[in-house]
Amino acid sequence: MKILKFGGASVKDAKGVRNLFSILQKTGYNDALVVISAMGKMTNAFEEIVNAYYNKKPELYKKIEFVVNFHTKIANDLFMNRSHYVYQEIQSTFDDLNLFIDQNSNIDYNYIYDQIVGNAEILSTKISSIYLLENGIENEWLDVRKCIQTDSNYRSAKVNWNNTCSQINYELEKQKLYITQGFIASDNLGRTTTLGREGSDYTAGIFAYCLQAKEVIIYKDVPGVLNADPRVFDQTILLNQISYKEAIEMAFYGASVIHPKTLQPLQRMEIPLFVKSFKDPLLNGTSIRKGITLEPKTSCFIVKKDQILLSISDKEFAFIMEDDISEIFDFLHQFRIKVNLIQNSAISFSVCIEDNFNSFKPLLEKLKSKYRVLYNRDLTLYTIRHFTKDSLNKIEEGKKIILKQLSRETAQIIVLK
């Protein structure tokens, strides 16, 4: 099989869904599985529902009404018949959401997040699948939660590979087209879990690994993997090809075009990955595979905003030893804090972190009980792969540098916003 993945920008409106149909016609769709993300910014919109449910109940149904109207409008643009069964499918999804809101007694934010936000993918794939059927592309809508099995670490679930591969090969038949969701999965009790923000790429990688797919194609709103984010940098360069190793490095440091976990299962099976534009699907895009060099050889820039720099030292200014560092990392793991840079001296240990789970405050309290802690918020971390003197000057010019670290291939610079 081949695995095709379409991001939220590719199906952000009715025009995008029609373009999905056009791409499948142009590129072929026999023996394929299509992974589709939430439409447009709907993951953000469902996150607002979660926050309203948790913190601002008076705003809750207004937030729900917004996403109902958004999906209904897309359906109105795609289907002429207002009594079409697509509206029943949309209503059924929101009925399930409202039932959860009315009956849920669990107060864990991460659990609530996964049960609510996952509905964005369900809606996106139902609308897309039905539109394809209506226009002559036979397909089967597949609930990915029947296939990908995980633990119960909500918002960052770990895949049970044995169960997942067994389920995928049980559920899927060859020579068929399947439409399924990215980002979501289920635990052993059937409760929805999620694979981490932007996890739809990872979903494609999981299916590819378990099905020993021929290839994976990820369609984005850019022509392929670029050497920098075009939303941040004026001039960018298309990378024609990169190795798995280079792509994993870039993903680790935060390159947004590929999910960090996506590449590892593909590398194990040596399944090639192509990143292409949904605007020009017949162009080559970027090829990612084993044993190829970066082409063209150029500096690659990765930007991560909203960073926090923690500097930790002993209260008596004693040395920071290995046991101290081990304890600090235990705390970081306990509070699910992502570490993006590490630097230590004899009496201080610094980490650049991001607070994805709103757990920085309790972490800080824990650390302050044992250590002297200084921190800066609202920082930006620049990572340059294959840096040169010119590329360093490009980033450093006119900025206040808080910390700078260089290795053989990689430079990291923390600056004030």
C-alpha positions as CSV (number, residue, x, y, z in Angstrom):
1,M,0.0,0.0,0.0
2,K,0.9,3.7,-0.2
3,I,0.1,6.1,2.6
4,L,-1.1,9.6,1.8
5,K,-1.4,12.2,4.5
6,F,-3.2,15.6,4.2
7,G,-2.7,18.3,6.8
8,G,-5.3,20.6,8.1
9,A,-4.4,23.4,5.6
10,S,-5.1,21.1,2.7
11,V,-8.8,20.6,3.8
12,K,-9.4,23.9,5.5
13,D,-12.5,24.6,3.4
14,A,-14.7,23.1,0.7
15,K,-12.2,24.1,-2.0
16,G,-9.6,22.1,-0.1
17,V,-11.8,19.0,0.0
18,R,-12.4,19.3,-3.8
19,N,-8.6,19.6,-4.3
20,L,-8.2,16.4,-2.2
21,F,-10.5,14.7,-4.7
22,S,-8.5,16.1,-7.6
23,I,-5.1,15.0,-6.2
24,L,-6.4,11.4,-5.8
25,Q,-7.6,11.4,-9.4
26,K,-4.3,12.7,-10.6
27,T,-2.0,10.5,-8.6
28,G,-4.1,7.3,-8.2
29,Y,-5.7,5.8,-5.2
30,N,-5.9,2.0,-5.5
31,D,-4.5,0.2,-2.5
32,A,-4.0,3.4,-0.5
33,L,-4.7,4.7,2.9
34,V,-5.4,8.4,3.3
35,V,-4.7,10.1,6.7
36,I,-6.5,13.4,7.1
37,S,-6.0,16.0,9.9
38,A,-8.6,18.3,11.4
39,M,-9.8,21.0,9.0
40,G,-8.0,24.2,9.1
41,K,-7.5,25.5,12.7
42,M,-10.1,23.2,14.1
43,T,-7.7,21.6,16.6
44,N,-7.3,25.0,18.1
45,A,-11.0,25.6,18.1
46,F,-11.6,22.3,19.9
47,E,-8.8,23.2,22.4
48,E,-10.9,26.3,23.2
49,I,-13.8,24.0,23.9
50,V,-11.6,22.1,26.3
51,N,-10.5,25.3,28.1
52,A,-14.1,26.6,28.3
53,Y,-15.3,23.2,29.7
54,Y,-12.5,23.3,32.3
55,N,-12.3,27.0,33.2
56,K,-15.1,29.1,31.6
57,K,-18.3,27.1,31.5
58,P,-20.5,30.1,30.4
59,E,-18.5,30.2,27.1
60,L,-18.7,26.5,26.5
61,Y,-21.7,26.2,24.2
62,K,-20.7,29.3,22.2
63,K,-17.4,27.6,21.5
64,I,-19.2,24.4,20.4
65,E,-21.6,26.4,18.2
66,F,-18.6,27.9,16.4
67,V,-17.2,24.5,15.4
68,V,-20.7,23.2,14.5
69,N,-21.2,26.2,12.2
70,F,-17.8,25.8,10.7
71,H,-18.3,22.2,9.6
72,T,-21.9,22.8,8.6
73,K,-20.8,25.6,6.3
74,I,-18.2,23.3,4.6
75,A,-20.9,20.6,4.1
76,N,-23.3,23.3,2.7
77,D,-20.6,24.2,0.2
78,L,-20.0,20.6,-0.8
79,F,-23.5,19.1,-0.8
80,M,-26.4,20.6,-2.6
81,N,-29.0,18.5,-0.8
82,R,-29.7,19.9,2.7
83,S,-31.2,16.5,3.8
84,H,-28.0,14.7,2.8
85,Y,-26.9,12.1,5.3
86,V,-23.6,13.9,5.8
87,Y,-25.5,16.3,8.2
88,Q,-26.6,13.3,10.3
89,E,-23.0,12.2,10.6
90,I,-22.0,15.7,11.7
91,Q,-24.8,15.8,14.2
92,S,-24.0,12.4,15.5
93,T,-20.4,13.5,16.3
94,F,-21.6,16.5,18.2
95,D,-24.2,14.4,20.0
96,D,-21.4,12.2,21.2
97,L,-19.4,15.3,22.3
98,N,-22.4,16.7,24.2
99,L,-23.0,13.4,25.9
100,F,-19.4,13.3,27.1
101,I,-19.6,16.8,28.4
102,D,-22.9,16.0,30.3
103,Q,-21.7,12.7,31.8
104,N,-18.0,13.1,32.3
105,S,-16.8,13.1,35.9
106,N,-13.1,12.8,35.3
107,I,-11.2,16.0,36.2
108,D,-7.9,15.2,34.5
109,Y,-7.3,17.9,32.0
110,N,-5.3,15.7,29.6
111,Y,-8.0,13.0,29.6
112,I,-10.7,15.6,28.9
113,Y,-8.5,17.1,26.2
114,D,-8.2,13.9,24.2
115,Q,-11.9,13.0,24.5
116,I,-12.9,16.4,23.1
117,V,-10.2,17.4,20.6
118,G,-10.2,14.1,18.8
119,N,-13.6,14.9,17.4
120,A,-12.0,17.4,15.0
121,E,-10.4,14.5,13.0
122,I,-13.6,12.5,13.1
123,L,-15.5,15.4,11.5
124,S,-12.9,16.1,8.9
125,T,-12.6,12.5,7.7
126,K,-16.4,11.9,7.6
127,I,-17.0,14.9,5.5
128,S,-14.1,14.1,3.2
129,S,-15.0,10.4,2.8
130,I,-18.6,11.1,2.0
131,Y,-17.6,13.8,-0.6
132,L,-15.3,11.3,-2.3
133,L,-18.0,8.7,-2.4
134,E,-20.5,11.2,-3.8
135,N,-18.1,11.9,-6.7
136,G,-17.2,8.4,-7.7
137,I,-14.2,7.5,-5.6
138,E,-15.1,4.4,-3.6
139,N,-13.6,4.4,-0.2
140,E,-14.1,3.1,3.3
141,W,-14.1,5.4,6.4
142,L,-11.9,3.8,9.0
143,D,-12.0,4.7,12.7
144,V,-8.3,4.8,13.5
145,R,-9.1,4.1,17.2
146,K,-9.8,0.5,16.1
147,C,-6.3,0.2,14.8
148,I,-3.7,2.2,16.7
149,Q,-3.5,1.0,20.3
150,T,-1.6,3.1,23.0
151,D,-1.1,3.4,26.7
152,S,-3.2,5.9,28.7
153,N,-0.6,8.8,28.7
154,Y,-3.2,11.3,27.4
155,R,-2.0,14.0,25.0
156,S,1.3,12.1,24.4
157,A,0.3,8.4,24.2
158,K,2.9,5.7,23.5
159,V,2.1,3.2,20.8
160,N,1.8,-0.5,21.6
161,W,3.4,-1.7,18.4
162,N,2.5,-5.4,18.6
163,N,-1.2,-4.8,19.2
164,T,-1.3,-1.9,16.7
165,C,0.3,-3.9,13.8
166,S,-2.0,-6.8,14.6
167,Q,-5.1,-4.6,14.5
168,I,-4.1,-2.7,11.4
169,N,-3.5,-5.9,9.4
170,Y,-6.8,-7.4,10.7
171,E,-8.9,-4.3,9.8
172,L,-7.5,-3.5,6.4
173,E,-8.0,-5.3,3.0
174,K,-5.8,-4.8,0.0
175,Q,-6.9,-3.1,-3.2
176,K,-9.2,-0.7,-1.2
177,L,-9.0,3.0,-0.5
178,Y,-9.3,3.9,3.2
179,I,-9.9,7.3,4.7
180,T,-8.8,7.6,8.4
181,Q,-7.8,10.1,11.0
182,G,-4.5,11.3,12.1
183,F,-3.4,12.3,15.7
184,I,-5.9,10.1,17.6
185,A,-5.8,6.5,18.9
186,S,-7.2,4.5,21.8
187,D,-6.1,2.8,25.0
188,N,-6.9,-0.7,26.1
189,L,-10.2,0.5,27.5
190,G,-11.3,2.1,24.2
191,R,-10.8,5.6,25.5
192,T,-9.5,8.2,22.9
193,T,-5.9,9.1,23.2
194,T,-3.7,11.5,21.1
195,L,-0.2,11.1,19.9
196,G,1.0,14.6,20.5
197,R,0.3,17.9,18.7
198,E,0.9,17.6,15.0
199,G,0.7,13.8,15.4
200,S,-1.0,13.1,12.1
201,D,2.3,12.6,10.3
202,Y,3.2,10.1,13.0
203,T,-0.1,8.3,12.2
204,A,1.0,7.9,8.6
205,G,4.3,6.5,9.8
206,I,2.6,4.0,12.0
207,F,0.4,2.7,9.3
208,A,3.4,2.6,6.8
209,Y,5.4,0.5,9.3
210,C,2.7,-2.0,10.1
211,L,1.6,-2.4,6.5
212,Q,5.2,-2.4,5.1
213,A,4.1,0.3,2.7
214,K,5.7,1.2,-0.6
215,E,5.9,4.9,0.3
216,V,4.5,7.7,2.3
217,I,3.5,11.0,0.8
218,I,2.8,14.0,3.1
219,Y,1.0,16.9,1.4
220,K,1.7,20.3,2.9
221,D,1.1,24.0,2.1
222,V,4.8,24.3,1.1
223,P,6.6,22.8,-1.9
224,G,8.5,20.3,0.3
225,V,11.0,20.5,3.2
226,L,12.5,24.0,3.2
227,N,15.6,25.1,4.9
228,A,13.6,27.6,7.0
229,D,10.0,28.4,7.9
230,P,8.7,30.8,5.3
231,R,6.5,32.4,7.9
232,V,9.6,33.6,9.7
233,F,12.3,34.0,7.0
234,D,11.9,36.0,3.8
235,Q,14.1,33.7,1.6
236,T,13.9,29.9,1.8
237,I,15.4,27.1,-0.2
238,L,13.7,23.8,-1.1
239,L,15.7,20.8,0.0
240,N,15.4,18.3,-2.9
241,Q,16.5,15.4,-0.8
242,I,17.6,14.6,2.8
243,S,18.5,11.5,4.6
244,Y,16.5,10.0,7.5
245,K,19.3,11.0,9.9
246,E,19.2,14.6,8.8
247,A,15.4,14.8,8.8
248,I,15.3,13.2,12.3
249,E,17.8,15.8,13.5
250,M,15.8,18.7,12.1
251,A,12.5,17.2,13.5
252,F,14.2,16.8,16.9
253,Y,15.2,20.5,17.0
254,G,11.6,21.5,16.1
255,A,11.3,21.7,12.3
256,S,7.5,21.9,11.9
257,V,7.2,20.3,8.5
258,I,7.7,16.8,9.9
259,H,6.6,15.3,13.2
260,P,9.6,14.1,15.3
261,K,8.3,10.6,15.7
262,T,7.3,10.1,12.1
263,L,10.6,9.2,10.7
264,Q,11.8,6.5,13.1
265,P,9.3,3.7,12.0
266,L,10.0,4.6,8.3
267,Q,13.7,4.4,8.8
268,R,13.4,1.0,10.4
269,M,11.6,-0.4,7.4
270,E,13.5,1.9,4.9
271,I,10.2,3.2,3.6
272,P,10.8,6.4,1.5
273,L,8.9,9.6,2.5
274,F,8.0,12.4,0.1
275,V,6.9,15.8,1.2
276,K,4.9,17.6,-1.5
277,S,2.7,20.6,-2.0
278,F,-1.1,20.0,-2.2
279,K,-1.1,23.0,-4.6
280,D,1.2,21.3,-7.1
281,P,1.0,17.6,-6.3
282,L,2.8,16.4,-9.4
283,L,6.0,18.3,-8.5
284,N,8.8,16.3,-7.0
285,G,8.9,17.9,-3.6
286,T,11.4,16.5,-1.1
287,S,12.6,12.9,-1.0
288,I,13.6,11.5,2.4
289,R,15.3,8.1,2.4
290,K,18.4,6.2,3.5
291,G,21.9,7.0,2.6
292,I,21.4,10.2,0.6
293,T,23.1,13.5,1.1
294,L,21.6,16.9,1.8
295,E,20.8,18.6,-1.5
296,P,21.5,21.4,-1.8
297,K,24.0,21.6,1.0
298,T,22.9,24.7,2.9
299,S,22.3,26.0,6.4
300,C,18.9,25.0,7.8
301,F,17.2,27.3,10.3
302,I,14.7,26.1,13.0
303,V,12.9,28.5,15.3
304,K,11.1,27.7,18.6
305,K,9.3,30.5,20.4
306,D,7.9,30.8,23.9
307,Q,10.9,29.2,25.5
308,I,12.0,29.3,29.1
309,L,15.6,29.3,30.2
310,L,16.1,27.7,33.7
311,S,19.4,28.1,35.5
312,I,19.7,25.9,38.5
313,S,22.4,26.0,41.2
314,D,23.0,24.6,44.7
315,K,21.8,26.9,47.5
316,E,25.2,26.8,49.0
317,F,27.0,27.3,45.7
318,A,28.4,23.8,45.8
319,F,29.2,21.9,42.6
320,I,26.3,20.6,40.5
321,M,27.2,16.9,40.3
322,E,25.8,14.0,38.3
323,D,23.3,13.0,41.0
324,D,21.9,16.6,41.0
325,I,21.5,16.5,37.2
326,S,19.8,13.1,37.5
327,E,17.3,14.5,40.0
328,I,16.6,17.6,37.9
329,F,15.9,15.4,34.9
330,D,13.6,13.2,37.0
331,F,11.6,16.4,37.9
332,L,11.5,17.5,34.2
333,H,10.2,14.0,33.3
334,Q,7.7,14.0,36.1
335,F,6.2,17.3,34.9
336,R,6.4,16.4,31.2
337,I,8.7,19.3,30.3
338,K,10.3,19.3,26.9
339,V,14.1,20.1,27.0
340,N,15.6,21.7,23.9
341,L,19.0,22.7,25.1
342,I,21.4,21.8,28.0
343,Q,24.4,23.7,29.3
344,N,26.3,23.2,32.6
345,S,29.2,24.7,34.5
346,A,30.8,23.8,37.8
347,I,28.0,25.4,39.9
348,S,25.1,25.9,37.5
349,F,23.0,23.7,35.2
350,S,20.9,25.4,32.6
351,V,18.1,24.0,30.4
352,C,16.0,25.6,27.7
353,I,12.5,24.2,28.0
354,E,8.9,24.5,26.7
355,D,5.9,24.2,28.8
356,N,3.5,22.2,26.6
357,F,1.4,20.9,29.5
358,N,1.1,24.0,31.7
359,S,3.2,22.4,34.4
360,F,6.1,24.9,34.7
361,K,4.7,26.4,37.9
362,P,4.7,23.2,39.9
363,L,8.1,22.2,38.5
364,L,9.5,25.6,39.7
365,E,8.1,25.0,43.2
366,K,9.6,21.5,43.3
367,L,13.0,22.8,42.1
368,K,13.0,25.8,44.5
369,S,12.6,23.4,47.5
370,K,16.1,22.1,46.8
371,Y,17.9,24.5,44.5
372,R,18.5,28.1,43.8
373,V,16.6,28.8,40.5
374,L,16.7,31.7,38.1
375,Y,14.6,31.8,34.9
376,N,13.7,33.9,31.9
377,R,10.5,33.5,30.0
378,D,9.3,34.5,26.5
379,L,12.6,33.6,24.8
380,T,13.2,32.4,21.2
381,L,15.5,29.5,20.4
382,Y,17.2,29.4,17.0
383,T,18.8,26.2,15.8
384,I,21.1,26.2,12.7
385,R,22.1,22.9,11.2
386,H,25.2,23.1,9.0
387,F,25.9,26.6,10.3
388,T,28.4,29.0,8.7
389,K,29.7,32.4,9.8
390,D,27.2,34.1,7.6
391,S,24.3,32.1,8.9
392,L,25.3,32.9,12.5
393,N,25.5,36.6,11.7
394,K,22.1,36.5,10.1
395,I,20.5,35.3,13.3
396,E,22.6,37.3,15.8
397,E,22.4,40.7,14.2
398,G,20.4,43.2,16.2
399,K,19.3,40.6,18.9
400,K,20.1,40.3,22.6
401,I,21.7,36.9,23.0
402,I,21.1,35.1,26.3
403,L,23.0,31.9,25.5
404,K,24.9,30.4,22.6
405,Q,26.1,26.9,22.0
406,L,28.0,25.4,19.1
407,S,28.8,21.8,18.1
408,R,30.3,20.3,14.9
409,E,27.1,20.7,12.8
410,T,24.7,22.6,15.0
411,A,24.5,26.0,16.5
412,Q,21.8,27.0,19.1
413,I,21.2,30.6,20.1
414,I,18.7,31.8,22.7
415,V,17.6,35.4,22.3
416,L,15.1,37.8,23.8
417,K,11.9,38.2,21.6
